[in-house]
Amino acid sequence: MTPGSDIPFTDLVDLAARRLGAGVVAASDESFAEKENLLVAAAPEFRPHTFGHKGQIMDGWETRRRRGSGPDRPYPAPDDHDWALVRLGAPGVVRGVVLDTAHFTGNYPPYAAVHAASVPGHPSPEELLADGVEWVELVPESPLRGDTVHEFPVAVERRFTHVRLTIRPDGGVARLRVHGVVVPDPRDLAGLTFDLAAQEHGGVAEAASDRYYSSPHNLNAPGRAAVMGEGWETRRRRDHGHDWVQLALAGAGRVRAAEIDTTHFLHNAPGWAALLGRDAASGEEWFELLPRTRLQPDTRHRFRLDGSRTATHVRLEVHPDGGVARLRLTGSLTEDGCRAVAMRWWELLPAAEALTALTEGGLDPAAAEALTAARPLGDADGRATAVRAVLGR
C-alpha cells in the first residue's frame, strides 16, 4: 500500500501545486480568464464591477460560450467540451481531486471530469494530445454547482505525471487541486545525498499535535518560506506538554544533517526542539537523532547528526509550542530503502513503461514481459530481478 492511503486526501500534498513545479501546459480555450489561475495557491477572490476588455475579471479559468451550428441548433452538441492539461509538480498516486467553482454562479460548467496519464520526460502539449497516450479516468463526468468546493476521492493505484480537466460544455472553474502521494523515480535518488523529508522526493507530514495556524505540510515544502504563514505554527499551550510533527521519509535512510528553520517567527518560535527517528520496518522504538536543543527566532539552524541508524520516520518535537518555517533532513537511502522505493515505483507504472524500464536495464524482453504481467510480484526472486534491472545493478 502506498504511504498516505490512510490519511484524508485533502490532508495530503497537492501534486498540482505551483511551488512543486506544476503548470497548466495547454487549454482548449481561455477567452475570459487564464488557465494559469487554476493552480494559484491563494483562495479565489472576487471584486465586483471590475471589468476588463473581455468583461468581468474572474479569478479562475473561464472559456467562451459554445454555440451550435445555426439558428435551428443554437446549443452546443452533447459532446462539446473544453479541457485543460496540467503537468503535476511531482508524479505520484492521486488520492483525491478538488474542483472549486468559487464566484462562478451563472457561468460554471454543469459537468466536469478528470483523467490522468503517465508520460515520462518533458512532453509537449502536442505529445500529450497524441492518440497513443493512455488517459485513465480519475473522476467520471460529474455534475457541478456554482460557487462550490467539490471533493472527489480517487481509488486508482497508479503513478501519474499529468492530469486533464474536462468541462462540458463550457464555463469557469476557479481552482484545481490534485491531492496525493509523491512517487519519485528511484533512478534520480539512488546513491545520492538529498533531503529525505522533502515533498518532491516523497516525504509526507503524516500527523501533527496541532495545526491551528498553519499546516504541517509547509515544513517539507519546496523553497524558503516567504512569510510566517508559509510555515507550521501551533497555538499557545497552556499546559506542560509540547507540540510535534511526524514525517514519513522518502524511504528508509540515514539522516546525516538537519536544518530547523524558524525564519519569520520572531516572537513565536519554539524555545527548544528535538528530533527522533524510527525504523518502522524493524519495529524499533523512537531513538534520538538530535537532543533537545535551544532555538533562536528567525534563524536557520544547521546540525550534523550521527547518521548511523536507519529511519523511515522522523518526529520533530518543539518545546513548548510555536512555529517552524522549514525542516530539512539531509541523508541517503539505505540499500533496502532504495530497493523498496524502486519496487514501489515500478509496480505503479503503466505496463508499457514498466516493461521499458526492465528492458532498458538489460533484462531479456521475454523475462521483462513475464515480470510486468505478474505485477504485483510476490516472490522474492522476481522482485530482486526487477529491482536490479530498474537500478541497473
C-alpha positions as CSV (number, residue, x, y, z in Angstrom):
1,M,0.0,0.0,0.0
2,T,1.3,3.4,-0.9
3,P,2.0,5.7,2.1
4,G,-0.7,8.2,2.8
5,S,-3.6,5.9,1.9
6,D,-5.0,6.1,5.4
7,I,-4.9,9.9,5.6
8,P,-7.9,12.1,4.4
9,F,-6.9,13.1,0.9
10,T,-7.3,16.8,1.5
11,D,-4.5,16.5,4.1
12,L,-2.1,15.2,1.5
13,V,0.3,17.1,-0.7
14,D,-1.2,18.9,-3.7
15,L,0.6,17.3,-6.6
16,A,-0.6,20.2,-8.8
17,A,0.9,22.9,-6.6
18,R,2.9,25.6,-8.4
19,R,5.6,25.5,-5.7
20,L,6.2,21.9,-6.6
21,G,6.7,22.8,-10.2
22,A,3.2,22.1,-11.6
23,G,1.9,24.1,-14.6
24,V,-1.1,24.3,-16.9
25,V,0.6,23.4,-20.2
26,A,-2.4,23.9,-22.6
27,A,-6.1,24.6,-22.7
28,S,-8.8,24.4,-25.4
29,D,-9.8,28.0,-24.7
30,E,-9.2,30.7,-22.2
31,S,-11.2,33.6,-23.7
32,F,-12.4,35.1,-20.4
33,A,-9.9,34.0,-17.8
34,E,-6.4,32.5,-18.0
35,K,-5.8,28.8,-17.5
36,E,-2.9,29.5,-15.1
37,N,-5.4,30.7,-12.4
38,L,-6.4,27.1,-11.8
39,L,-3.3,26.4,-9.8
40,V,-2.9,29.7,-7.9
41,A,-2.2,28.8,-4.3
42,A,-4.4,31.5,-2.7
43,A,-8.1,31.2,-2.3
44,P,-10.1,32.6,-5.2
45,E,-11.1,36.3,-4.9
46,F,-13.9,38.3,-6.5
47,R,-14.0,42.0,-7.0
48,P,-17.4,43.1,-8.3
49,H,-17.7,45.6,-11.1
50,T,-14.1,45.1,-12.1
51,F,-14.2,44.9,-15.8
52,G,-11.5,44.4,-18.5
53,H,-11.8,44.4,-22.2
54,K,-13.4,40.9,-22.1
55,G,-15.8,41.5,-19.3
56,Q,-15.9,40.9,-15.6
57,I,-12.4,39.8,-14.4
58,M,-12.7,36.4,-12.9
59,D,-10.1,34.6,-10.7
60,G,-10.2,31.3,-12.4
61,W,-10.2,29.6,-15.8
62,E,-13.2,30.6,-17.9
63,T,-13.9,29.7,-21.5
64,R,-16.2,31.3,-24.1
65,R,-19.9,30.3,-24.6
66,R,-20.1,27.5,-27.0
67,R,-22.7,27.7,-29.8
68,G,-24.4,25.3,-32.0
69,S,-24.2,25.1,-35.8
70,G,-27.0,27.6,-36.6
71,P,-30.3,29.2,-35.5
72,D,-32.1,25.9,-35.7
73,R,-29.4,24.4,-33.4
74,P,-28.2,27.2,-31.2
75,Y,-27.0,25.0,-28.3
76,P,-23.7,23.0,-28.3
77,A,-23.7,19.4,-29.3
78,P,-23.8,16.9,-26.4
79,D,-20.1,16.0,-26.8
80,D,-18.9,19.6,-27.0
81,H,-16.4,20.4,-24.2
82,D,-13.4,22.4,-23.1
83,W,-10.2,21.0,-21.5
84,A,-7.0,22.0,-19.7
85,L,-3.8,19.9,-19.4
86,V,-1.9,20.1,-16.2
87,R,1.7,18.8,-15.6
88,L,1.9,17.7,-12.0
89,G,4.7,19.2,-10.0
90,A,5.8,15.8,-8.8
91,P,4.5,12.5,-10.2
92,G,2.5,10.4,-7.8
93,V,-0.6,8.4,-6.9
94,V,-3.7,10.6,-6.8
95,R,-6.0,10.2,-3.8
96,G,-8.5,12.9,-4.5
97,V,-9.3,15.9,-6.7
98,V,-10.9,19.2,-5.6
99,L,-12.7,21.4,-8.2
100,D,-13.7,24.8,-6.8
101,T,-16.2,26.9,-8.7
102,A,-16.0,29.8,-6.2
103,H,-17.6,33.0,-7.6
104,F,-18.8,31.3,-10.8
105,T,-22.5,31.4,-10.3
106,G,-24.2,31.9,-13.7
107,N,-21.2,30.8,-15.7
108,Y,-20.0,27.5,-14.2
109,P,-19.9,24.3,-16.2
110,P,-22.7,21.9,-15.4
111,Y,-20.4,18.8,-15.7
112,A,-16.7,18.0,-15.3
113,A,-14.4,15.0,-15.5
114,V,-10.7,14.4,-14.6
115,H,-8.4,12.0,-16.3
116,A,-4.7,11.3,-15.8
117,A,-1.8,9.9,-17.8
118,S,1.8,8.9,-17.3
119,V,4.1,10.4,-19.9
120,P,7.8,10.3,-19.0
121,G,10.3,13.0,-19.8
122,H,9.2,16.5,-20.8
123,P,6.4,16.1,-23.2
124,S,5.0,18.9,-25.3
125,P,1.2,19.6,-25.4
126,E,1.1,18.0,-28.8
127,E,2.7,14.9,-27.5
128,L,0.2,14.8,-24.6
129,L,-2.7,15.1,-27.0
130,A,-1.4,12.3,-29.3
131,D,-3.6,9.3,-30.0
132,G,-1.2,6.9,-28.3
133,V,-1.4,8.4,-24.8
134,E,-3.5,6.4,-22.3
135,W,-5.7,8.6,-20.2
136,V,-7.2,6.9,-17.2
137,E,-10.4,8.1,-15.6
138,L,-10.0,9.5,-12.1
139,V,-13.2,11.4,-11.7
140,P,-16.1,10.3,-14.0
141,E,-18.2,13.1,-15.6
142,S,-20.0,14.6,-12.6
143,P,-22.4,17.4,-12.0
144,L,-21.1,20.7,-10.6
145,R,-22.7,23.5,-8.7
146,G,-21.8,27.1,-8.8
147,D,-19.7,28.8,-6.1
148,T,-19.0,25.4,-4.5
149,V,-16.0,23.3,-3.5
150,H,-16.4,19.8,-4.9
151,E,-14.3,17.0,-3.4
152,F,-13.8,13.8,-5.4
153,P,-12.0,10.8,-3.8
154,V,-9.9,8.7,-6.2
155,A,-9.2,5.0,-6.0
156,V,-6.8,4.4,-8.8
157,E,-3.5,2.9,-7.6
158,R,-1.2,4.1,-10.4
159,R,1.6,6.7,-10.7
160,F,0.7,9.7,-13.0
161,T,2.6,12.7,-14.4
162,H,-0.3,14.7,-15.9
163,V,-4.0,15.3,-15.5
164,R,-6.6,16.6,-17.9
165,L,-9.6,18.6,-16.6
166,T,-12.6,18.4,-19.0
167,I,-15.7,20.6,-18.6
168,R,-18.9,20.3,-20.6
169,P,-19.8,22.2,-22.4
170,D,-18.0,25.4,-21.2
171,G,-17.7,27.8,-18.3
172,G,-15.5,28.7,-15.4
173,V,-13.6,26.8,-12.7
174,A,-11.7,28.8,-10.1
175,R,-9.2,26.2,-8.7
176,L,-8.0,22.7,-9.3
177,R,-6.2,20.7,-6.5
178,V,-4.8,17.2,-7.1
179,H,-4.0,15.6,-3.7
180,G,-1.9,12.5,-3.4
181,V,1.4,10.9,-2.6
182,V,4.6,11.6,-4.5
183,V,6.2,8.6,-6.0
184,P,9.8,9.5,-7.1
185,D,11.8,7.9,-9.8
186,P,14.4,5.8,-7.9
187,R,17.0,6.3,-10.6
188,D,17.0,10.0,-9.6
189,L,17.8,9.2,-6.0
190,A,19.9,6.1,-5.9
191,G,23.4,6.7,-4.5
192,L,22.8,10.4,-3.9
193,T,22.5,12.6,-0.8
194,F,19.3,14.6,-0.7
195,D,16.5,15.9,1.6
196,L,14.8,12.7,2.8
197,A,11.8,14.6,4.1
198,A,11.1,16.8,1.1
199,Q,7.7,16.6,-0.6
200,E,9.2,16.4,-4.0
201,H,11.0,13.2,-3.0
202,G,8.0,11.6,-1.3
203,G,8.2,12.8,2.3
204,V,4.8,13.2,4.0
205,A,3.8,15.0,7.1
206,E,1.6,12.2,8.4
207,A,0.5,13.6,11.8
208,A,0.8,16.6,14.0
209,S,-0.2,17.6,17.5
210,D,-1.6,20.9,16.4
211,R,-2.2,22.8,13.1
212,Y,-4.2,25.7,14.5
213,Y,-2.5,28.5,12.5
214,S,-1.0,26.6,9.6
215,S,-0.4,23.2,8.0
216,P,2.5,20.9,9.0
217,H,2.8,20.2,5.2
218,N,4.5,23.5,5.0
219,L,7.5,22.1,6.9
220,N,8.8,20.0,4.0
221,A,7.5,22.2,1.1
222,P,10.0,23.4,-1.6
223,G,11.9,26.6,-1.2
224,R,12.2,29.1,1.6
225,A,9.1,30.4,3.4
226,A,8.4,33.9,2.2
227,V,6.2,34.9,5.2
228,M,5.3,33.4,8.6
229,G,2.1,31.9,7.2
230,E,4.1,29.6,5.0
231,G,5.5,27.7,7.9
232,W,3.9,25.4,10.6
233,E,2.6,27.2,13.7
234,T,0.7,25.9,16.7
235,R,-1.5,27.7,19.2
236,R,-0.1,28.8,22.6
237,R,-0.1,25.9,25.0
238,R,-1.5,26.4,28.5
239,D,-0.3,23.0,29.9
240,H,3.1,21.4,30.4
241,G,3.2,19.5,27.1
242,H,4.8,20.1,23.8
243,D,3.9,20.0,20.1
244,W,5.2,17.7,17.4
245,V,5.0,16.6,13.7
246,Q,5.7,13.1,12.4
247,L,7.1,12.7,8.9
248,A,7.4,9.7,6.7
249,L,10.7,9.9,4.8
250,A,11.1,9.2,1.1
251,G,12.3,5.8,2.1
252,A,14.4,4.0,4.7
253,G,17.6,6.1,5.0
254,R,20.2,7.5,7.3
255,V,19.8,11.2,8.2
256,R,23.2,12.9,8.5
257,A,22.2,16.6,8.8
258,A,19.2,18.6,9.8
259,E,18.1,22.2,9.3
260,I,15.4,23.6,11.6
261,D,14.4,27.0,10.1
262,T,12.5,29.5,12.2
263,T,12.7,32.3,9.6
264,H,9.9,34.9,10.1
265,F,9.0,33.6,13.5
266,L,10.2,36.5,15.6
267,H,8.3,36.3,18.9
268,N,6.7,32.9,18.5
269,A,9.5,30.5,17.6
270,P,9.8,27.4,19.9
271,G,12.3,27.7,22.7
272,W,13.8,24.2,22.0
273,A,13.5,21.4,19.5
274,A,14.4,17.7,19.3
275,L,14.4,15.1,16.6
276,L,13.6,11.5,17.0
277,G,13.9,8.7,14.4
278,R,12.2,5.3,14.0
279,D,12.6,2.4,11.6
280,A,9.0,1.2,11.2
281,A,10.1,-2.0,9.3
282,S,12.1,-3.2,12.3
283,G,9.5,-2.3,14.9
284,E,12.0,-0.3,16.9
285,E,11.0,2.4,19.3
286,W,11.8,6.0,18.7
287,F,15.5,6.9,19.1
288,E,17.3,10.2,19.5
289,L,18.6,12.0,16.4
290,L,19.0,15.4,17.9
291,P,18.7,16.0,21.7
292,R,16.6,18.9,22.9
293,T,18.4,21.9,21.6
294,R,17.8,25.7,22.1
295,L,16.5,27.6,19.1
296,Q,16.7,31.2,18.1
297,P,14.0,33.2,16.5
298,D,14.2,34.0,12.7
299,T,17.2,31.7,12.3
300,R,18.2,28.8,10.1
301,H,19.7,26.2,12.5
302,R,22.0,23.6,11.0
303,F,23.0,20.4,12.8
304,R,25.3,17.5,11.9
305,L,23.9,14.2,13.0
306,D,25.4,10.8,13.7
307,G,23.6,9.1,10.8
308,S,24.5,5.6,11.9
309,R,20.9,4.3,12.4
310,T,18.2,3.7,9.8
311,A,15.0,5.7,10.0
312,T,11.8,5.5,8.0
313,H,10.1,8.2,10.1
314,V,11.3,11.3,11.9
315,R,9.4,13.2,14.6
316,L,10.1,16.9,15.2
317,E,9.3,18.0,18.8
318,V,9.0,21.7,19.6
319,H,9.0,22.8,23.2
320,P,6.6,24.0,24.3
321,D,4.9,25.4,21.2
322,G,5.4,27.9,18.3
323,G,6.3,28.0,14.7
324,V,8.9,26.4,12.4
325,A,9.2,27.5,8.7
326,R,11.0,24.5,7.3
327,L,12.6,21.2,8.3
328,R,15.3,19.7,6.1
329,L,16.7,16.2,6.7
330,T,19.8,15.5,4.5
331,G,20.8,11.9,4.0
332,S,20.7,9.0,1.7
333,L,18.6,5.8,1.2
334,T,19.9,2.6,2.6
335,E,20.2,-0.3,0.1
336,D,17.0,-1.8,1.4
337,G,15.3,1.6,1.3
338,C,16.5,2.2,-2.3
339,R,15.2,-1.3,-3.4
340,A,11.8,-0.6,-1.7
341,V,11.4,2.8,-3.4
342,A,12.4,1.2,-6.8
343,M,9.9,-1.6,-6.4
344,R,7.0,0.7,-5.4
345,W,7.8,3.0,-8.4
346,W,8.0,0.1,-10.9
347,E,4.8,-1.6,-9.7
348,L,2.8,1.7,-10.0
349,L,3.9,2.4,-13.6
350,P,1.7,1.7,-16.6
351,A,2.5,-1.7,-18.2
352,A,4.4,-0.2,-21.2
353,E,6.6,2.0,-19.0
354,A,7.3,-0.9,-16.6
355,L,8.3,-3.1,-19.5
356,T,10.6,-0.4,-20.9
357,A,12.3,0.1,-17.5
358,L,13.2,-3.5,-17.4
359,T,14.4,-3.9,-20.9
360,E,16.4,-0.7,-20.7
361,G,18.0,-2.1,-17.6
362,G,19.3,-5.1,-19.6
363,L,16.6,-7.7,-18.9
364,D,15.6,-10.1,-21.7
365,P,12.3,-8.9,-23.3
366,A,10.5,-12.2,-22.6
367,A,11.5,-12.2,-19.0
368,A,10.6,-8.5,-18.7
369,E,7.2,-9.1,-20.2
370,A,6.6,-12.0,-17.8
371,L,7.5,-10.0,-14.7
372,T,5.4,-7.0,-15.8
373,A,2.4,-9.2,-16.4
374,A,2.8,-10.7,-12.9
375,R,2.7,-7.5,-11.0
376,P,2.3,-7.1,-8.1
377,L,5.2,-9.6,-7.6
378,G,5.0,-11.9,-4.6
379,D,8.1,-14.0,-5.0
380,A,11.4,-12.6,-3.7
381,D,13.4,-13.7,-6.7
382,G,11.2,-11.9,-9.2
383,R,11.3,-8.7,-7.1
384,A,15.1,-8.9,-6.8
385,T,15.4,-9.3,-10.6
386,A,13.1,-6.4,-11.3
387,V,14.9,-4.1,-8.9
388,R,18.3,-5.0,-10.3
389,A,17.1,-4.1,-13.8
390,V,15.4,-0.8,-12.6
391,L,18.5,0.3,-10.7
392,G,21.0,-1.0,-13.3
393,R,22.9,-3.2,-10.8
